[in-house]
Amino acid sequence: MKVSAILFSLLVACQILPAAAQTGDMTRPDITGIMQAHHADQFSPQRLRVEYNAAVARLNQLTGAHKPLAYTYDFVTDTSIALAGGNAVKSQTKVSYAYDKDGRARTVSSSSGLERIVIADPTQHAVYLVCPERKEVLRLKGAALDEPMPVQPPVAQGATTDLGEKVIAGVKANGSRSEFTVPAGAQGNEKPLVHKVETWFSTDLATVVYLQLNMPEFGDIVSHVDNLKFGDVPASTFALPEGYAIRDIALHE
């Protein structure tokens, strides 16, 4: 199982959590989806639709007093996996985000030495995957983006503790902590797995600004917003690179 794919799914889950926050369940990412992430191409058409829906969900949350803001930030994730004999494997990944006041989102990440840029544009009802190494842009647009997302049933239930409010990365955030158990056999595990999740959510950004997970099968994972900057984000940030071929793709190809 590749931890990088799991982390990518965690980061995407953080961007979709605003919708869950309205139902009081913002502290528990879809663990089932995270577990299954390594089975699929993390940049498949389905993944692009998730990115687009995340941008739309964020825009929908930012209404009334919380109007869309333009800003950029990095989401840094540190992972520590304990090994036998007191050894450990540690790694760090970073995903960079940019948003404008129209709700457009740009995500830049790297995996296996390849850079991937995703541009989700609700104003054009389209999402693009920029592949620099082959100078190609994959485009998913139209009705496929409106198809309902499959719902994964929760594999566990757990109690949630309200942690109150504090300032993280310069913005106010509300925190909560959950502990829940994945039953034996639910994921091929011989014994129950206890998962602990702490989440801090900013309504101003409509996103998670701090996430800490303790998952025995994956180790300790801590993600946080870094280098948050408010201000005008140039339209060129969301422009497709010149000279790249654009290829339309279907959701189920």
C-alpha positions in Angstrom: 0.0 0.0 0.0 1.4 3.3 -1.0 1.2 5.9 1.7 1.5 8.7 -0.8 -1.8 7.8 -2.4 -3.4 7.6 1.0 -2.1 11.0 1.9 -3.4 12.5 -1.3 -6.9 11.1 -0.5 -6.6 12.6 3.0 -5.9 16.0 1.6 -8.8 15.8 -0.8 -11.0 14.7 2.0 -10.0 17.8 4.0 -11.3 19.9 1.2 -14.7 18.2 1.1 -15.2 18.3 4.8 -17.0 21.7 4.8 -20.2 20.0 3.7 -19.9 17.5 6.5 -19.2 20.3 9.0 -22.8 21.5 8.5 -24.0 18.1 9.8 -21.7 18.1 12.8 -19.6 15.3 11.3 -16.6 17.3 10.2 -14.1 15.4 12.3 -14.3 12.0 10.6 -13.0 11.8 7.1 -14.2 8.9 5.0 -11.8 6.3 6.3 -13.2 3.7 3.9 -12.4 5.9 0.9 -8.9 6.5 2.3 -8.2 2.8 2.6 -9.4 2.2 -0.9 -7.5 5.1 -2.5 -4.4 3.1 -3.3 -6.4 0.8 -5.6 -7.1 3.5 -8.1 -5.2 6.1 -10.1 -5.1 9.1 -7.9 -5.6 11.3 -11.0 -8.4 9.4 -12.6 -11.5 11.1 -14.0 -13.3 10.1 -10.7 -10.5 11.9 -8.8 -10.9 15.0 -10.9 -14.7 15.0 -10.2 -13.9 14.9 -6.4 -11.6 17.9 -6.8 -14.3 19.8 -8.7 -17.0 18.9 -6.1 -14.6 20.0 -3.3 -14.3 23.4 -5.0 -18.1 23.7 -5.4 -18.7 22.6 -1.8 -16.3 25.2 -0.5 -17.9 27.9 -2.6 -21.4 26.9 -1.4 -20.2 27.2 2.2 -18.8 30.7 1.8 -22.1 32.6 1.7 -23.5 35.5 3.8 -21.0 36.6 6.3 -18.3 34.3 4.9 -17.9 35.6 1.4 -15.3 33.9 -0.9 -11.8 35.2 -0.3 -8.7 35.1 -2.5 -5.8 33.3 -0.8 -3.1 30.7 -1.2 -1.6 28.2 1.3 0.4 25.0 1.5 -1.0 21.9 3.3 1.9 20.1 4.8 1.6 16.5 5.9 4.1 14.7 8.2 3.9 10.9 8.5 5.7 8.7 11.0 5.3 4.9 10.7 6.7 2.9 13.7 8.7 -0.2 12.8 10.0 -3.1 14.9 13.0 -2.5 17.1 12.2 1.1 17.7 12.9 2.1 14.1 10.6 4.5 12.2 10.0 5.7 8.7 9.2 9.4 8.4 8.2 11.5 5.4 6.7 14.8 4.5 4.5 15.9 1.6 3.1 19.3 0.5 0.2 20.3 -1.6 -0.2 23.9 -2.6 -3.6 25.5 -3.0 -4.8 28.8 -4.6 -8.4 30.2 -4.6 -9.9 33.3 -6.1 -13.1 35.2 -5.2 -15.0 33.4 -8.0 -14.5 30.0 -6.4 -11.8 28.7 -8.8 -9.3 26.4 -7.2 -5.8 25.3 -8.2 -4.0 22.4 -6.6 -0.4 21.5 -7.1 1.1 18.2 -5.9 3.8 15.7 -6.7 3.8 12.0 -6.7 6.6 9.6 -7.8 8.5 12.5 -9.3 5.6 13.8 -11.4 4.0 17.2 -10.8 0.2 17.4 -11.2 -1.8 20.6 -11.4 -5.6 20.4 -11.0 -7.7 23.5 -11.9 -11.3 23.3 -10.8 -13.4 26.1 -12.4 -17.0 26.2 -11.3 -17.5 29.3 -13.5 -16.8 27.2 -16.6 -18.3 24.0 -15.2 -15.0 22.2 -15.8 -12.0 20.7 -14.2 -8.6 20.3 -15.8 -5.5 18.1 -15.0 -2.3 19.6 -16.3 0.5 17.1 -17.0 3.7 19.1 -17.5 5.9 16.1 -18.4 3.9 15.4 -21.6 2.5 18.9 -22.2 -1.1 17.8 -22.1 -4.2 18.9 -20.3 -7.0 16.5 -19.5 -10.5 18.1 -19.3 -13.6 16.8 -17.6 -16.7 19.0 -18.1 -20.5 19.0 -18.4 -23.1 16.6 -17.0 -20.5 14.1 -15.7 -19.6 16.6 -13.0 -23.2 16.7 -11.7 -23.6 13.0 -11.3 -24.1 12.1 -7.6 -21.0 10.8 -5.8 -21.2 7.3 -4.5 -21.7 7.2 -0.7 -19.4 4.9 1.3 -21.1 3.5 4.4 -19.1 4.3 7.6 -17.1 1.4 8.9 -17.1 2.5 12.5 -18.9 4.8 15.0 -17.2 6.8 17.7 -17.8 9.6 20.2 -16.7 13.1 19.4 -15.4 15.7 21.9 -15.7 19.4 21.2 -12.3 21.1 21.7 -13.6 24.7 21.4 -12.0 27.5 19.4 -8.4 28.7 18.8 -6.4 30.5 16.2 -4.4 28.3 13.8 -2.3 29.7 10.9 -3.8 33.2 11.7 -7.5 32.2 11.4 -10.1 31.1 14.0 -10.8 27.4 14.0 -13.1 25.0 15.8 -11.7 21.7 16.9 -13.0 18.3 17.8 -11.6 14.9 18.6 -12.9 11.5 17.8 -11.9 7.9 18.6 -13.5 5.0 16.9 -12.9 1.4 16.2 -12.8 -0.5 12.9 -14.2 -3.9 13.7 -12.1 -7.0 13.1 -12.4 -8.2 9.5 -13.8 -4.9 8.1 -10.6 -4.2 6.3 -8.9 -7.6 6.4 -7.6 -6.8 9.9 -7.5 -9.7 12.4 -8.1 -7.5 15.4 -10.0 -4.3 15.9 -8.2 -1.1 14.9 -8.6 2.0 17.0 -8.4 5.3 15.0 -8.0 8.7 16.6 -8.8 11.8 14.7 -8.4 15.5 15.7 -9.7 18.1 13.3 -9.6 22.0 13.4 -11.9 23.6 10.9 -12.0 27.3 9.8 -15.3 28.6 8.6 -13.6 31.7 7.1 -11.6 29.4 4.8 -14.3 26.6 4.7 -11.5 24.1 5.1 -9.6 22.0 7.6 -6.5 23.9 8.9 -5.2 21.1 11.1 -5.7 17.4 11.0 -4.1 14.7 13.2 -4.7 11.0 12.7 -3.4 8.0 14.6 -4.1 4.9 12.5 -2.3 1.7 13.5 -2.0 0.5 9.9 -0.6 3.8 8.6 1.1 5.4 11.6 0.8 9.0 12.9 -0.3 11.6 10.3 -0.3 15.3 11.0 -1.4 17.9 8.4 -1.5 21.6 8.8 -2.0 24.8 6.8 1.3 26.7 6.3 2.3 29.9 4.5 -1.3 31.3 4.3 -1.5 34.5 2.4 -4.6 36.6 1.7 -4.8 39.0 -1.3 -5.5 39.1 -5.0 -4.7 35.9 -6.8 -4.0 36.7 -10.5 -6.3 35.2 -13.1 -3.2 33.8 -14.7 -2.9 31.3 -11.8 -5.9 29.5 -13.2 -5.0 29.8 -16.9 -4.0 26.7 -18.9 -0.4 26.7 -20.1 0.1 27.7 -23.7 1.1 25.1 -26.2 -0.4 22.2 -24.3 -2.8 19.8 -26.1 -6.2 19.6 -24.5 -8.0 16.2 -24.4 -11.5 15.8 -23.2 -12.0 12.7 -21.1 -15.1 10.8 -19.9 -15.9 10.0 -16.3 -15.9 6.2 -16.8 -13.0 5.8 -19.2 
